[in-house]
Structure formats: C-alpha cells, structure tokens
Amino acid sequence: GFQKFSAGGCIEINSISSLAQLVRVPNLGINQRVLGSSPRGRAEVLSSKIGRTFLFYMTYYIYILYSVVGDKYYVGQTNDVARRIEEHNNPTRSTYTSKYLPWELSCYFAVGEERASAMKVEKYIKKQKSKNFIKELISSEDFRSLVLADALK
C-alpha cells in the first residue's frame, strides 16, 4: 500500500519491487538516492534507513525574473526555482538572460506535478507579449489563478 500527500509531497511504497517497476530502477538499495521517471513525470526516489521507501513527486513552478539593467522580465518553468535563478545569474553560455544580468526573482507559483502543464502555462504567458500582463501576474494572486485556469483548459 501507499499514501499520497499534496503536490510536492510523497508516496510511501511498501514494496521495493513495485517501486522499481514504477520508476524503472533495478535493485534499489537502502540509503540510495535515484532520479528516475514515473508515469507523472520526474520523481525523486529516496529510501530510508529503516527500509521504508518514499517517492517524492516534484512540483513544477512558473517563475518570473526581473532585470533592472535591461528593464526586462523573463518567464520560465522549473521544478527547482533556486537552481534556475542561480543558473540564470551564472551562465555558462551566451543566452537571452546572460545579456541582462543580474536577475531578481519577482514571483513564482506552483502549477502542478506535470512538466507539460508548466510548459503550457509558460507558453500562454509568453504569448501575451505584455509587460502589464506580467506585472499583473506578479501583483495579483487572483489574476494568477485566472491565468492558470485559462491556460490549462
């Protein structure tokens, strides 16, 4: 049996063999950490010292960065906002965001457990091509809810 918690939560799996099938990880051992694929997207698999195994679903987020230097906004999606900000501010190659350093986090919000949904919302926001639209996303939680509903319908 297993128990599922809210987005970004976990599922406890009592059978290592069923877990290995779910994420296609052969011979998962105690105290190993493995990244694998699950039917719902990327998942993090951890096994504890007491032999209980947990599958943590990753929550995907939309994030909005702002560059004072360029007076520009950047919209992206990720399952790790802190990592993405670090990557944008420390680029290893020439990209759009590398031209307007540094970037500050203006806003981020959860979309769900599926990357495809986050990508759909990101595309929807970028299609608006409007600084005012992005400013409204940053300032209004109600507006964000409306945008999520419209983008995911």
N, C-alpha and C positions, 0 to 999 in steps of 0.2 A: 504494500500500500504506500501511498504518498500523500503529501499535503502541500497544496499550493498557496502561496501568500500573494500579496498585491504586487503590482508592477515593480520590477527591480528586486523582488523578493526571491523566494527559493522554493524548491520542491524537494522533500526528503524521499529518497528512494531506498527501500529496504533490500532490494536485490541488485547486487553488483552486475549480474548478467543482464538484467533488464536495462540498467543504466548504460552498459556498454553497447547494447543494441540501439538505445535511444540516441546516443551521441557518437556511435561507431568508434568506440575507444576499446581496443582489446586489452585484456589483463590490467584493468585499473587497480593499482595497488593503494594501500593505505598511505596517507600523507603525500600523495601525488597531486599536483595541480595540472590540469589539462584544459586547453581550449579546444572545443570541438563544435560540431554543427548539430543542431537539433531541428525538429520539424518547424519550430517557430523562429529560427534564426540562430545567431551566435549565442552560445551559452558558456558559462564558466562552471567547471566541474571541480568540486573540492571533496576530499574525503577526510574525515576527522580521525583523531587518534583512537576514538572509541569504536571505530568501524562503521559509523553511520555516514552515508554518502549524501551530499546535497548538490542539487543542480540549481545554479543561480541564473535566472533569466536576466538579460541585460535590457535596461530601458533605453530607448533612443530619444534623443532630445533635438530640438531646434535651438540653435544659439545665434545671437546677433552681436557682432563685434562693431566697434566704432573706432575710426582713426581720426584723431584731432588733426594730424598733419595733412591728411587729404580731405578732411570733412566728408568721409565716406563710411557707409555701412557695409558689412559683409554678413550674409546669411548662410549658415551651414547646418549640417546634421551630423550627429555623432552619438556614440554610447559612452563617451568619456569627455566631458566638456573641458576639464582642466588640462588634459593631454592635448586637445585640439588648440587651446589658447597658446599653450607652450610651443606647439609646432608652428602656429602662425607667426609668433613673435621670434622664433629662432629657425628661420627657413634654411633648408639645405639646398634649395634650388630657386631659380627665379620664377615667381608666381605672381598673380594679381595682388595677393595680400603682402608679398615681400616689398612692394613698391611704396607702401603707406605705413610703415612701422612707426611707432608701436600700436598695437590693437588693445582696446579695453573691452571687457565684457559688458554689454548693455543689458542683456536679457537672455534667459534661456527658459525653456519649458518642455515638459515631457510630452511625447507623442504616443508612445506605446512600446510594445516588445518586438515589433517587426520593423526592420530597417526600411522595407519597401514603403511603409506608411510615412516614415520620417522623410524619405526621399520625395514622396508625393507632396507633402506639405511644403518642403523646401522649394520645390519647383513652382508650386502655386504662389508662394510669397515672391519669388524672384520674377515671375511673370507679371506681377503688378507694376514693376519698374517705377516704384513711387517711394520717395523718401518719407512723405507724410504717412503712407501706409505703414512703413516700418516704425516710425515714431509712435503711431497709434498702437502697434503691437507691443512696443516697449512699455507704454504707459498704462495700458488697459487690459486687465485680466479678462474682462467680459468680451472685449474685442478678440483676444486670443482664442477664447472658446468658440466664438462665431467663425473665425477663420479655420480652426481645426475641423469644425463640423462641416463647413463648406468644402474644404479641400479633400476631406476623406469620404464624401458622399459618392 
